[in-house]
Amino acid sequence: MSETIHTSNPTPAAASKSADITNWDVENTEFWESKGKKIANRNLWISIPSLLCGFAVWLYWGIITVQMLNLGFPFEKSELFTLMAIAGLTGATLRIPSSFFIRLAGGRNTIFFTTALLMIPAFGTGIALQSKDTPLWVFQLLALLSGFGGGNFASSMSNISYFFPKKMQGLALGLNAGLGNFGVTTMQILVPLMMTFGVFGALGGDSMTLQNTSGTLIGKIPAGSETWIQNAGFVWLLFLIPLAFAGWFGMNNIRTPEVSPDIGSPFKAFSIITCMLLVGFITAIIGLWLLLPERANGSGFNVPKEIVLVIVIASTVFLLKLFPGDIKQNLTRQYQIFGHQHTWVMSVIYTMTFGSFIGFSAAFPLAIKVIFGYSHIAGADGVLTHDTVNPNGPSALMYAWMGPFIGALIRPVGGWIADKVGGALVTQVVSVVMVLSALGVAYYMKAAYASATPEEYFVPFFLLFLVLFAATGIGNGSTFRTIAMVFNKEQAGPVLGWTSAVAAYGAFYIPKVFGEQIKATTPEYALYGFAAFYGLCILINWWFYLRPGAEHKNP
């Protein structure tokens, strides 16, 4: 086997050659125990923090927008919701090309390059947040570029699936995704703390003064305090730079026929990734132009979001197929997954679990701020108003991190349980819990949004939301197990990437729905709709994987 990691300092060319593996058979127990396990685990433990930073950069707008409100940035609440929606839609769209990177570019090449790309939005966000005069379009552009982090999940999961035997895929993929998802929690804890002091000194820029109460996980921060909101972007450079080096010198390309047989030089790999990402950016921009309201993008089309998602997904898949030469041939081979009915079944089920997790993670902080941070008082005309600051409201920055923390922490447990009792059975139980908890959240959300003292309803609302997050985490792990068992070795990686791409639109869809329903003063309708979807998933999962005579019984 040609895989070797030199202890000396190899040149980039030598490092690239030594990182290629030409013999890889992890289903062979002797090979796994003697060679495969060590290599697989090393790749996994570099992949996890790289994916963690991807999630953090992708979803940090959920925290940044709360602090922008607290600082008095001159934007409407609805405009701030669009920043999360832009990042969500772009990140999900970039997962479509990212699903196919491993075969075309190699795992090590892909993880290194896509991790390095995260430095662009992180640095740019730090610069833009140094001034309240920065125009909205700059933040929209940076939210668009934050989509790099969302796209990385598809390539990361596809890559790790090739390193482990099937009997360990539930746990391995659960660890990669679950600990990678800790990027959401890490960001929601780290960013508020980093904003409290000028950690970068003169290089980080001047502080701003809070106009409203803010907070961290350890308590509230009163209005009038200094804050360095720009650190929300700059802090990630401290992790991304060493991770790029770790990816380049510590990860591997599996050069077997089923994985990455013809990837060429690293420069060729980076060029392919760049071109395919550009396709995703173009289709996402068109979708956003059709979707966002006139004040946010100048078009005023405001096309229904469901139609836009279909247009964006279909056009991305079609345009990628137009690439010439080897790319077209490889994509044609990988596009065979679209003829497999279980690709579409698992896309729906995985949307229920991961789509809910990522969407709620994006919307949770601002939802807490808007619903519980304001008193809902009847005006002179008897109509409820929602713009009176509630001095007793909970700090979103104190509590929002707990939901994603629980969902990510329990995700590997879901994979482990599924390895023992079957993925579909675990998914079924989780689906029922999600229906009940979503309806409970809706009940308390409705009560809070009609109350002058909404904080009275916060505890049951919050606890039920934590149950909902936990259920999504367990379900994420169980669906990985199902995919690994239903699809063959070559198809499992692209299917993991594709289903994660479809599900990731939850990061766009859920904040968008929350924003629309809050504007309509009926936020509980969002949860009613989600509960109905979870009920549909119960029927789909039972029909294909649990009913008597199912083709794949409890995979």
Kinemage of the C-alpha trace (Angstrom):
@kinemage 1
@onewidth
@group {chain A} dominant
@subgroup {mainchain}
@vectorlist {calphas} color= white
{ca met a 1} P 0.000 0.000 0.000
{ca ser a 2} L 1.396 3.394 -0.947
{ca glu a 3} L -0.125 5.267 2.003
{ca thr a 4} L 2.594 6.707 4.231
{ca ile a 5} L 2.812 9.853 6.314
{ca his a 6} L 6.391 11.111 6.399
{ca thr a 7} L 7.761 12.239 9.729
{ca ser a 8} L 10.116 14.616 7.950
{ca asn a 9} L 8.922 17.763 6.218
{ca pro a 10} L 7.958 16.631 2.712
{ca thr a 11} L 7.484 18.989 -0.171
{ca pro a 12} L 3.854 19.585 -1.167
{ca ala a 13} L 4.301 17.317 -4.203
{ca ala a 14} L 5.795 14.528 -2.093
{ca ala a 15} L 3.106 14.958 0.540
{ca ser a 16} L 0.437 14.697 -2.150
{ca lys a 17} L 1.870 11.449 -3.508
{ca ser a 18} L 2.295 9.864 -0.085
{ca ala a 19} L -1.296 10.730 0.800
{ca asp a 20} L -2.738 8.480 -1.946
{ca ile a 21} L -4.045 5.033 -0.955
{ca thr a 22} L -4.290 2.452 -3.730
{ca asn a 23} L -5.261 -0.608 -1.665
{ca trp a 24} L -8.293 -0.238 0.614
{ca asp a 25} L -10.467 -3.136 1.795
{ca val a 26} L -11.976 -2.323 5.193
{ca glu a 27} L -14.508 -5.170 5.009
{ca asn a 28} L -11.502 -7.491 5.358
{ca thr a 29} L -11.092 -7.885 9.115
{ca glu a 30} L -7.347 -8.553 8.967
{ca phe a 31} L -6.735 -5.463 6.801
{ca trp a 32} L -8.944 -3.315 9.034
{ca glu a 33} L -7.211 -4.328 12.255
{ca ser a 34} L -3.653 -4.174 10.898
{ca lys a 35} L -3.783 -1.022 8.737
{ca gly a 36} L -7.235 0.364 8.012
{ca lys a 37} L -8.379 1.348 11.509
{ca lys a 38} L -5.429 3.658 12.195
{ca ile a 39} L -5.742 5.452 8.850
{ca ala a 40} L -9.532 5.745 9.071
{ca asn a 41} L -9.457 7.165 12.586
{ca arg a 42} L -6.804 9.728 11.683
{ca asn a 43} L -8.890 10.971 8.761
{ca leu a 44} L -12.002 11.038 10.933
{ca trp a 45} L -10.390 13.131 13.684
{ca ile a 46} L -9.136 15.712 11.197
{ca ser a 47} L -12.479 15.722 9.388
{ca ile a 48} L -14.507 16.408 12.548
{ca pro a 49} L -13.010 19.804 13.567
{ca ser a 50} L -12.915 20.899 9.921
{ca leu a 51} L -16.623 20.155 9.628
{ca leu a 52} L -17.226 21.839 12.990
{ca cys a 53} L -15.768 25.094 11.672
{ca gly a 54} L -17.835 24.743 8.513
{ca phe a 55} L -21.053 24.597 10.521
{ca ala a 56} L -19.926 27.511 12.682
{ca val a 57} L -19.203 29.835 9.760
{ca trp a 58} L -22.359 28.754 7.942
{ca leu a 59} L -24.745 29.406 10.839
{ca tyr a 60} L -23.121 32.209 12.828
{ca trp a 61} L -25.609 34.658 11.331
{ca gly a 62} L -28.182 33.370 13.843
{ca ile a 63} L -26.068 34.859 16.651
{ca ile a 64} L -24.653 37.826 14.749
{ca thr a 65} L -28.116 39.115 13.809
{ca val a 66} L -29.247 39.043 17.450
{ca gln a 67} L -26.250 41.169 18.407
{ca met a 68} L -26.826 43.481 15.444
{ca leu a 69} L -30.302 44.142 16.888
{ca asn a 70} L -28.784 44.768 20.318
{ca leu a 71} L -26.305 47.247 18.824
{ca gly a 72} L -28.867 49.119 16.743
{ca phe a 73} L -27.650 48.265 13.251
{ca pro a 74} L -30.044 50.106 10.877
{ca phe a 75} L -31.862 47.046 9.506
{ca glu a 76} L -35.389 45.690 9.955
{ca lys a 77} L -35.913 42.350 11.747
{ca ser a 78} L -37.196 40.865 8.495
{ca glu a 79} L -33.997 41.951 6.716
{ca leu a 80} L -31.879 40.241 9.369
{ca phe a 81} L -33.886 37.030 8.912
{ca thr a 82} L -32.911 37.175 5.216
{ca leu a 83} L -29.217 36.868 6.132
{ca met a 84} L -29.870 33.480 7.729
{ca ala a 85} L -32.060 32.505 4.782
{ca ile a 86} L -29.346 33.467 2.271
{ca ala a 87} L -26.677 31.467 4.084
{ca gly a 88} L -29.086 28.564 4.501
{ca leu a 89} L -30.149 28.336 0.864
{ca thr a 90} L -26.619 28.792 -0.470
{ca gly a 91} L -25.079 26.239 1.895
{ca ala a 92} L -27.728 23.685 0.993
{ca thr a 93} L -27.294 24.301 -2.737
{ca leu a 94} L -23.508 23.928 -2.509
{ca arg a 95} L -24.068 20.498 -1.008
{ca ile a 96} L -25.338 19.266 -4.370
{ca pro a 97} L -21.992 19.640 -6.191
{ca ser a 98} L -20.164 18.772 -2.963
{ca ser a 99} L -21.903 15.378 -2.957
{ca phe a 100} L -19.744 14.367 -5.934
{ca phe a 101} L -16.380 15.948 -5.006
{ca ile a 102} L -14.777 12.849 -3.502
{ca arg a 103} L -14.837 10.782 -6.684
{ca leu a 104} L -13.743 13.733 -8.835
{ca ala a 105} L -11.169 15.374 -6.553
{ca gly a 106} L -10.238 12.976 -3.742
{ca gly a 107} L -11.028 13.185 -0.051
{ca arg a 108} L -7.871 14.833 1.189
{ca asn a 109} L -7.824 17.402 -1.615
{ca thr a 110} L -11.481 18.234 -1.040
{ca ile a 111} L -11.350 18.637 2.751
{ca phe a 112} L -8.193 20.763 2.616
{ca phe a 113} L -9.484 23.126 -0.076
{ca thr a 114} L -13.030 23.540 1.210
{ca thr a 115} L -11.741 24.177 4.747
{ca ala a 116} L -9.360 26.838 3.430
{ca leu a 117} L -12.217 28.556 1.563
{ca leu a 118} L -13.966 29.231 4.889
{ca met a 119} L -11.321 31.841 5.676
{ca ile a 120} L -12.849 34.182 3.057
{ca pro a 121} L -16.279 34.723 4.698
{ca ala a 122} L -14.790 34.600 8.222
{ca phe a 123} L -12.325 37.410 7.516
{ca gly a 124} L -14.830 39.405 5.458
{ca thr a 125} L -17.499 39.206 8.167
{ca gly a 126} L -15.035 40.521 10.743
{ca ile a 127} L -14.241 43.516 8.532
{ca ala a 128} L -17.886 44.288 7.682
{ca leu a 129} L -19.075 44.168 11.301
{ca gln a 130} L -16.618 46.882 12.325
{ca ser a 131} L -19.057 49.562 11.140
{ca lys a 132} L -22.820 50.105 11.387
{ca asp a 133} L -22.591 51.960 8.085
{ca thr a 134} L -21.787 48.770 6.177
{ca pro a 135} L -24.635 48.397 3.640
{ca leu a 136} L -27.022 45.455 3.669
{ca trp a 137} L -25.747 44.073 0.368
{ca val a 138} L -22.287 43.505 1.884
{ca phe a 139} L -23.770 41.365 4.649
{ca gln a 140} L -25.870 39.545 2.057
{ca leu a 141} L -22.738 38.784 0.022
{ca leu a 142} L -20.927 37.497 3.107
{ca ala a 143} L -23.942 35.374 4.063
{ca leu a 144} L -23.797 33.955 0.541
{ca leu a 145} L -20.105 33.084 0.955
{ca ser a 146} L -20.829 31.521 4.343
{ca gly a 147} L -22.561 28.841 2.316
{ca phe a 148} L -19.101 27.277 1.858
{ca gly a 149} L -19.514 25.888 5.366
{ca gly a 150} L -22.895 24.355 4.615
{ca gly a 151} L -21.653 22.655 1.471
{ca asn a 152} L -18.758 20.992 3.295
{ca phe a 153} L -21.016 18.533 5.118
{ca ala a 154} L -21.879 16.579 1.961
{ca ser a 155} L -18.265 16.017 0.903
{ca ser a 156} L -17.154 15.307 4.473
{ca met a 157} L -19.796 12.646 5.070
{ca ser a 158} L -19.257 11.073 1.669
{ca asn a 159} L -15.511 10.917 2.339
{ca ile a 160} L -15.746 9.340 5.798
{ca ser a 161} L -18.234 6.716 4.589
{ca tyr a 162} L -15.450 5.158 2.482
{ca phe a 163} L -13.006 4.822 5.378
{ca phe a 164} L -15.071 2.543 7.651
{ca pro a 165} L -16.663 -0.925 7.280
{ca lys a 166} L -20.457 -1.087 7.064
{ca lys a 167} L -20.853 -2.473 10.571
{ca met a 168} L -19.227 0.696 11.960
{ca gln a 169} L -20.768 3.290 9.673
{ca gly a 170} L -23.596 4.261 12.005
{ca leu a 171} L -21.135 5.221 14.735
{ca ala a 172} L -18.421 6.671 12.461
{ca leu a 173} L -20.813 8.842 10.477
{ca gly a 174} L -22.645 9.753 13.657
{ca leu a 175} L -19.357 10.939 15.201
{ca asn a 176} L -18.387 12.930 12.117
{ca ala a 177} L -21.792 14.536 11.769
{ca gly a 178} L -22.599 14.795 15.459
{ca leu a 179} L -19.309 16.294 16.597
{ca gly a 180} L -19.196 18.308 13.387
{ca asn a 181} L -22.629 19.659 14.283
{ca phe a 182} L -21.051 20.867 17.510
{ca gly a 183} L -19.907 23.721 15.310
{ca val a 184} L -23.366 25.193 15.893
{ca thr a 185} L -23.077 24.898 19.674
{ca thr a 186} L -19.412 25.914 19.730
{ca met a 187} L -20.277 28.989 17.716
{ca gln a 188} L -23.278 29.868 19.895
{ca ile a 189} L -21.101 29.657 23.023
{ca leu a 190} L -17.816 31.029 21.693
{ca val a 191} L -19.053 33.979 19.632
{ca pro a 192} L -20.957 35.745 22.461
{ca leu a 193} L -17.968 35.263 24.777
{ca met a 194} L -15.435 36.490 22.206
{ca met a 195} L -17.527 39.604 21.572
{ca thr a 196} L -17.084 40.727 25.186
{ca phe a 197} L -13.427 41.778 24.877
{ca gly a 198} L -10.963 43.049 22.281
{ca val a 199} L -9.027 39.825 21.871
{ca phe a 200} L -7.342 40.961 18.638
{ca gly a 201} L -6.329 44.382 19.948
{ca ala a 202} L -5.865 47.180 17.431
{ca leu a 203} L -5.978 44.663 14.552
{ca gly a 204} L -9.557 43.745 15.460
{ca gly a 205} L -10.958 47.289 15.353
{ca asp a 206} L -12.846 49.436 17.846
{ca ser a 207} L -15.653 48.377 20.168
{ca met a 208} L -19.330 49.383 19.924
{ca thr a 209} L -21.808 50.178 22.715
{ca leu a 210} L -24.824 47.949 23.364
{ca gln a 211} L -28.172 49.712 23.080
{ca asn a 212} L -30.113 46.698 24.408
{ca thr a 213} L -29.266 43.997 26.923
{ca ser a 214} L -27.173 41.176 25.501
{ca gly a 215} L -25.709 38.066 27.111
{ca thr a 216} L -23.507 34.988 27.070
{ca leu a 217} L -24.066 31.524 28.497
{ca ile a 218} L -22.878 32.805 31.901
{ca gly a 219} L -25.269 35.729 32.204
{ca lys a 220} L -26.775 38.926 30.847
{ca ile a 221} L -24.710 41.909 29.695
{ca pro a 222} L -26.381 45.277 30.393
{ca ala a 223} L -27.030 47.993 27.824
{ca gly a 224} L -24.180 50.502 27.697
{ca ser a 225} L -21.475 47.803 27.772
{ca glu a 226} L -18.730 47.639 25.158
{ca thr a 227} L -18.792 44.798 22.643
{ca trp a 228} L -16.607 43.671 19.741
{ca ile a 229} L -19.115 42.090 17.348
{ca gln a 230} L -16.462 41.779 14.617
{ca asn a 231} L -14.790 38.992 16.619
{ca ala a 232} L -17.680 36.757 15.495
{ca gly a 233} L -15.860 36.457 12.166
{ca phe a 234} L -12.203 36.867 13.085
{ca val a 235} L -12.171 34.153 15.763
{ca trp a 236} L -12.576 31.325 13.245
{ca leu a 237} L -9.277 32.145 11.560
{ca leu a 238} L -7.551 30.873 14.709
{ca phe a 239} L -8.895 27.396 13.926
{ca leu a 240} L -9.130 27.354 10.132
{ca ile a 241} L -5.477 28.087 9.433
{ca pro a 242} L -4.052 25.129 11.430
{ca leu a 243} L -6.882 22.870 10.217
{ca ala a 244} L -5.975 23.559 6.594
{ca phe a 245} L -2.413 22.396 7.334
{ca ala a 246} L -3.723 19.318 9.179
{ca gly a 247} L -5.936 18.398 6.237
{ca trp a 248} L -3.125 18.740 3.726
{ca phe a 249} L -0.487 16.786 5.653
{ca gly a 250} L -2.683 14.340 7.580
{ca met a 251} L -5.543 13.160 5.340
{ca asn a 252} L -5.695 10.735 2.427
{ca asn a 253} L -7.142 10.220 -1.038
{ca ile a 254} L -8.482 6.671 -1.537
{ca arg a 255} L -7.500 5.911 -5.157
{ca thr a 256} L -9.561 2.729 -5.629
{ca pro a 257} L -12.077 2.215 -8.494
{ca glu a 258} L -15.088 2.681 -6.180
{ca val a 259} L -13.894 5.917 -4.589
{ca ser a 260} L -11.478 8.303 -6.384
{ca pro a 261} L -9.764 6.496 -9.259
{ca asp a 262} L -8.781 9.383 -11.583
{ca ile a 263} L -8.316 12.613 -9.652
{ca gly a 264} L -5.113 13.913 -11.245
{ca ser a 265} L -3.042 16.618 -9.574
{ca pro a 266} L -4.193 18.680 -6.559
{ca phe a 267} L -4.368 21.764 -8.796
{ca lys a 268} L -6.762 19.941 -11.121
{ca ala a 269} L -8.824 18.833 -8.135
{ca phe a 270} L -9.055 22.408 -6.786
{ca ser a 271} L -10.080 23.684 -10.231
{ca ile a 272} L -12.869 21.117 -10.516
{ca ile a 273} L -14.162 21.976 -7.037
{ca thr a 274} L -14.084 25.706 -7.826
{ca cys a 275} L -16.006 25.348 -11.079
{ca met a 276} L -18.658 23.115 -9.537
{ca leu a 277} L -19.099 25.441 -6.561
{ca leu a 278} L -19.589 28.342 -8.956
{ca val a 279} L -22.552 26.502 -10.476
{ca gly a 280} L -24.096 26.202 -7.008
{ca phe a 281} L -23.519 29.876 -6.289
{ca ile a 282} L -25.112 30.929 -9.582
{ca thr a 283} L -28.275 28.872 -9.067
{ca ala a 284} L -28.527 29.977 -5.422
{ca ile a 285} L -28.225 33.645 -6.414
{ca ile a 286} L -30.961 33.235 -9.022
{ca gly a 287} L -33.176 31.520 -6.458
{ca leu a 288} L -32.607 34.265 -3.896
{ca trp a 289} L -33.318 36.941 -6.502
{ca leu a 290} L -36.666 35.309 -7.233
{ca leu a 291} L -37.464 34.733 -3.596
{ca leu a 292} L -36.470 37.634 -1.384
{ca pro a 293} L -38.721 40.685 -0.987
{ca glu a 294} L -37.991 43.850 -2.966
{ca arg a 295} L -36.409 45.723 -0.069
{ca ala a 296} L -33.897 42.899 0.400
{ca asn a 297} L -32.897 42.318 -3.208
{ca gly a 298} L -34.511 44.947 -5.452
{ca ser a 299} L -36.426 42.483 -7.646
{ca gly a 300} L -39.772 42.304 -5.913
{ca phe a 301} L -40.614 38.918 -7.490
{ca asn a 302} L -41.207 37.196 -4.129
{ca val a 303} L -41.803 33.798 -5.786
{ca pro a 304} L -43.163 31.097 -3.410
{ca lys a 305} L -40.269 29.418 -1.625
{ca glu a 306} L -41.316 25.856 -2.491
{ca ile a 307} L -41.205 26.633 -6.232
{ca val a 308} L -37.845 28.358 -5.852
{ca leu a 309} L -36.339 25.326 -4.114
{ca val a 310} L -37.441 23.021 -6.922
{ca ile a 311} L -35.985 25.416 -9.526
{ca val a 312} L -32.679 25.740 -7.673
{ca ile a 313} L -32.211 22.005 -7.073
{ca ala a 314} L -33.218 20.959 -10.609
{ca ser a 315} L -31.119 23.631 -12.333
{ca thr a 316} L -28.058 22.807 -10.224
{ca val a 317} L -28.253 19.106 -11.070
{ca phe a 318} L -28.823 19.892 -14.764
{ca leu a 319} L -25.996 22.441 -15.098
{ca leu a 320} L -23.480 20.158 -13.416
{ca lys a 321} L -24.278 17.506 -15.998
{ca leu a 322} L -23.155 19.915 -18.748
{ca phe a 323} L -19.508 19.788 -17.641
{ca pro a 324} L -17.389 18.116 -20.356
{ca gly a 325} L -14.966 15.197 -20.334
{ca asp a 326} L -14.157 13.155 -17.246
{ca ile a 327} L -16.381 15.255 -15.014
{ca lys a 328} L -19.445 14.483 -17.135
{ca gln a 329} L -18.606 10.766 -17.269
{ca asn a 330} L -18.112 10.526 -13.521
{ca leu a 331} L -21.258 12.509 -12.774
{ca thr a 332} L -23.251 10.324 -15.163
{ca arg a 333} L -22.081 7.307 -13.193
{ca gln a 334} L -22.925 8.902 -9.843
{ca tyr a 335} L -26.260 10.273 -11.085
{ca gln a 336} L -27.464 6.659 -11.196
{ca ile a 337} L -28.537 7.202 -7.577
{ca phe a 338} L -31.454 9.279 -8.885
{ca gly a 339} L -32.950 6.138 -10.452
{ca his a 340} L -33.031 4.422 -7.050
{ca gln a 341} L -36.357 4.947 -5.254
{ca his a 342} L -34.703 4.765 -1.853
{ca thr a 343} L -32.630 7.856 -2.687
{ca trp a 344} L -35.858 9.850 -2.698
{ca val a 345} L -37.341 8.053 0.317
{ca met a 346} L -34.251 8.766 2.414
{ca ser a 347} L -34.158 12.354 1.165
{ca val a 348} L -37.576 12.922 2.729
{ca ile a 349} L -36.785 11.110 5.980
{ca tyr a 350} L -33.397 12.770 6.394
{ca thr a 351} L -35.018 16.145 5.807
{ca met a 352} L -37.224 15.428 8.823
{ca thr a 353} L -34.203 14.829 11.067
{ca phe a 354} L -31.256 16.873 9.853
{ca gly a 355} L -33.368 19.481 8.083
{ca ser a 356} L -35.186 20.161 11.348
{ca phe a 357} L -31.952 20.223 13.359
{ca ile a 358} L -30.181 22.694 11.121
{ca gly a 359} L -33.242 24.861 10.526
{ca phe a 360} L -34.107 25.149 14.200
{ca ser a 361} L -30.446 25.839 14.992
{ca ala a 362} L -30.498 28.773 12.586
{ca ala a 363} L -33.829 30.196 13.740
{ca phe a 364} L -33.801 29.443 17.476
{ca pro a 365} L -31.787 32.462 18.742
{ca leu a 366} L -33.748 35.095 16.854
{ca ala a 367} L -37.058 33.328 17.594
{ca ile a 368} L -36.318 33.535 21.342
{ca lys a 369} L -35.382 37.196 20.965
{ca val a 370} L -38.479 38.163 18.962
{ca ile a 371} L -41.081 36.094 20.874
{ca phe a 372} L -39.848 36.458 24.452
{ca gly a 373} L -37.685 39.581 24.269
{ca tyr a 374} L -40.666 41.842 23.557
{ca ser a 375} L -43.951 42.383 25.394
{ca his a 376} L -47.013 41.805 23.236
{ca ile a 377} L -49.365 44.605 24.237
{ca ala a 378} L -52.638 45.817 22.714
{ca gly a 379} L -52.409 49.271 21.148
{ca ala a 380} L -55.013 52.019 21.201
{ca asp a 381} L -56.900 50.291 18.387
{ca gly a 382} L -56.944 46.979 20.266
{ca val a 383} L -54.433 45.326 17.915
{ca leu a 384} L -51.458 43.627 19.557
{ca thr a 385} L -48.075 45.345 19.144
{ca his a 386} L -44.773 43.475 19.273
{ca asp a 387} L -42.083 46.138 19.561
{ca thr a 388} L -42.047 46.965 23.302
{ca val a 389} L -38.813 45.654 24.843
{ca asn a 390} L -39.490 43.149 27.625
{ca pro a 391} L -37.063 43.853 30.516
{ca asn a 392} L -37.762 40.405 31.961
{ca gly a 393} L -37.219 38.535 28.708
{ca pro a 394} L -34.633 35.723 28.582
{ca ser a 395} L -31.366 36.379 26.754
{ca ala a 396} L -31.289 34.431 23.496
{ca leu a 397} L -27.494 34.244 23.723
{ca met a 398} L -27.737 32.561 27.129
{ca tyr a 399} L -30.070 29.765 26.051
{ca ala a 400} L -29.972 29.238 22.285
{ca trp a 401} L -26.825 27.082 22.330
{ca met a 402} L -28.406 24.340 24.443
{ca gly a 403} L -30.703 22.979 21.715
{ca pro a 404} L -28.020 22.357 19.070
{ca phe a 405} L -25.703 21.104 21.849
{ca ile a 406} L -28.130 18.357 22.818
{ca gly a 407} L -28.960 17.509 19.207
{ca ala a 408} L -25.286 17.160 18.262
{ca leu a 409} L -24.222 15.392 21.470
{ca ile a 410} L -26.836 12.669 21.135
{ca arg a 411} L -26.319 12.090 17.417
{ca pro a 412} L -23.578 9.433 17.745
{ca val a 413} L -25.794 7.697 20.331
{ca gly a 414} L -28.534 7.499 17.722
{ca gly a 415} L -26.105 5.838 15.305
{ca trp a 416} L -24.920 3.405 17.978
{ca ile a 417} L -28.464 2.405 18.970
{ca ala a 418} L -29.402 2.001 15.307
{ca asp a 419} L -26.415 -0.327 14.780
{ca lys a 420} L -27.888 -2.509 17.567
{ca val a 421} L -31.661 -2.495 16.911
{ca gly a 422} L -32.035 -1.203 13.330
{ca gly a 423} L -32.155 2.287 11.883
{ca ala a 424} L -35.776 2.409 10.724
{ca leu a 425} L -37.158 1.383 14.130
{ca val a 426} L -35.218 4.162 15.856
{ca thr a 427} L -36.360 6.650 13.218
{ca gln a 428} L -40.007 5.661 13.757
{ca val a 429} L -39.891 6.275 17.507
{ca val a 430} L -38.095 9.574 16.954
{ca ser a 431} L -40.743 10.697 14.447
{ca val a 432} L -43.552 10.252 16.961
{ca val a 433} L -41.622 12.232 19.588
{ca met a 434} L -41.029 15.032 17.061
{ca val a 435} L -44.748 15.315 16.252
{ca leu a 436} L -45.728 15.586 19.921
{ca ser a 437} L -42.958 18.015 20.911
{ca ala a 438} L -43.579 20.257 17.891
{ca leu a 439} L -47.261 20.558 18.826
{ca gly a 440} L -46.275 21.378 22.400
{ca val a 441} L -43.852 24.083 21.278
{ca ala a 442} L -46.607 25.558 19.081
{ca tyr a 443} L -49.001 25.750 22.028
{ca tyr a 444} L -46.623 27.716 24.259
{ca met a 445} L -45.354 29.847 21.386
{ca lys a 446} L -48.908 30.956 20.637
{ca ala a 447} L -49.545 31.782 24.291
{ca ala a 448} L -46.306 33.761 24.622
{ca tyr a 449} L -46.859 35.813 21.460
{ca ala a 450} L -50.199 37.020 22.808
{ca ser a 451} L -48.952 37.924 26.293
{ca ala a 452} L -47.592 41.082 27.884
{ca thr a 453} L -45.444 38.780 30.058
{ca pro a 454} L -44.254 36.113 27.597
{ca glu a 455} L -41.467 34.988 29.923
{ca glu a 456} L -44.101 33.057 31.887
{ca tyr a 457} L -44.257 30.549 29.038
{ca phe a 458} L -40.536 30.328 28.325
{ca val a 459} L -39.625 27.291 30.455
{ca pro a 460} L -42.120 24.804 28.926
{ca phe a 461} L -41.431 26.243 25.452
{ca phe a 462} L -37.701 25.836 25.961
{ca leu a 463} L -37.834 22.325 27.453
{ca leu a 464} L -40.064 21.021 24.673
{ca phe a 465} L -37.729 22.547 22.096
{ca leu a 466} L -34.833 20.698 23.750
{ca val a 467} L -36.784 17.445 23.380
{ca leu a 468} L -37.340 18.297 19.719
{ca phe a 469} L -33.602 18.926 19.230
{ca ala a 470} L -32.721 15.648 20.965
{ca ala a 471} L -35.123 13.718 18.722
{ca thr a 472} L -33.600 15.236 15.576
{ca gly a 473} L -30.126 14.226 16.777
{ca ile a 474} L -31.054 10.602 17.424
{ca gly a 475} L -32.853 10.464 14.090
{ca asn a 476} L -29.814 11.837 12.281
{ca gly a 477} L -27.749 8.917 13.529
{ca ser a 478} L -30.377 6.301 12.697
{ca thr a 479} L -30.841 7.507 9.115
{ca phe a 480} L -27.094 7.157 8.460
{ca arg a 481} L -27.367 3.512 9.433
{ca thr a 482} L -30.288 2.995 7.044
{ca ile a 483} L -28.449 4.568 4.091
{ca ala a 484} L -25.316 2.500 4.747
{ca met a 485} L -27.358 -0.722 4.714
{ca val a 486} L -29.644 0.022 1.750
{ca phe a 487} L -27.038 1.231 -0.773
{ca asn a 488} L -23.887 -0.421 -2.102
{ca lys a 489} L -20.395 0.901 -1.378
{ca glu a 490} L -20.134 3.109 -4.467
{ca gln a 491} L -23.603 4.638 -4.101
{ca ala a 492} L -23.692 5.151 -0.327
{ca gly a 493} L -21.308 8.125 -0.391
{ca pro a 494} L -23.141 10.130 -3.075
{ca val a 495} L -26.510 9.271 -1.488
{ca leu a 496} L -25.290 10.559 1.875
{ca gly a 497} L -24.181 13.753 0.184
{ca trp a 498} L -27.381 14.166 -1.832
{ca thr a 499} L -29.763 13.540 1.064
{ca ser a 500} L -27.774 15.942 3.229
{ca ala a 501} L -28.049 18.550 0.468
{ca val a 502} L -31.828 18.271 0.272
{ca ala a 503} L -32.169 18.258 4.063
{ca ala a 504} L -29.884 21.268 4.444
{ca tyr a 505} L -32.526 23.446 2.821
{ca gly a 506} L -34.072 23.338 6.281
{ca ala a 507} L -31.486 25.977 7.212
{ca phe a 508} L -33.195 28.216 4.662
{ca tyr a 509} L -36.782 27.043 4.871
{ca ile a 510} L -37.336 27.027 8.635
{ca pro a 511} L -35.981 30.561 9.327
{ca lys a 512} L -37.968 31.787 6.310
{ca val a 513} L -41.178 30.219 7.624
{ca phe a 514} L -40.529 31.555 11.120
{ca gly a 515} L -39.937 35.031 9.721
{ca glu a 516} L -43.125 34.921 7.644
{ca gln a 517} L -45.291 33.635 10.481
{ca ile a 518} L -43.864 36.069 13.023
{ca lys a 519} L -44.612 38.889 10.603
{ca ala a 520} L -48.160 37.489 10.305
{ca thr a 521} L -48.342 37.303 14.150
{ca thr a 522} L -49.033 33.535 13.989
{ca pro a 523} L -45.644 31.876 14.756
{ca glu a 524} L -47.353 28.724 16.010
{ca tyr a 525} L -48.488 27.943 12.443
{ca ala a 526} L -44.865 27.165 11.558
{ca leu a 527} L -44.758 24.361 14.139
{ca tyr a 528} L -48.155 23.018 13.079
{ca gly a 529} L -46.817 22.653 9.547
{ca phe a 530} L -43.637 20.934 10.704
{ca ala a 531} L -45.645 18.499 12.862
{ca ala a 532} L -47.787 17.568 9.848
{ca phe a 533} L -44.642 16.841 7.831
{ca tyr a 534} L -43.261 14.635 10.614
{ca gly a 535} L -46.521 12.697 10.587
{ca leu a 536} L -46.115 12.077 6.858
{ca cys a 537} L -42.576 10.792 7.487
{ca ile a 538} L -43.944 8.264 10.009
{ca leu a 539} L -46.069 6.748 7.240
{ca ile a 540} L -43.244 6.778 4.668
{ca asn a 541} L -40.732 5.158 7.029
{ca trp a 542} L -43.227 2.450 8.015
{ca trp a 543} L -44.220 1.662 4.436
{ca phe a 544} L -40.705 1.285 3.053
{ca tyr a 545} L -38.772 -0.133 6.017
{ca leu a 546} L -41.037 -1.510 8.766
{ca arg a 547} L -44.203 -3.008 7.253
{ca pro a 548} L -44.421 -6.765 6.647
{ca gly a 549} L -42.891 -7.589 3.270
{ca ala a 550} L -40.717 -4.460 3.036
{ca glu a 551} L -37.800 -4.851 0.599
{ca his a 552} L -35.343 -3.668 3.242
{ca lys a 553} L -36.606 -4.666 6.687
{ca asn a 554} L -35.520 -2.261 9.450
{ca pro a 555} L -32.160 -1.414 7.829
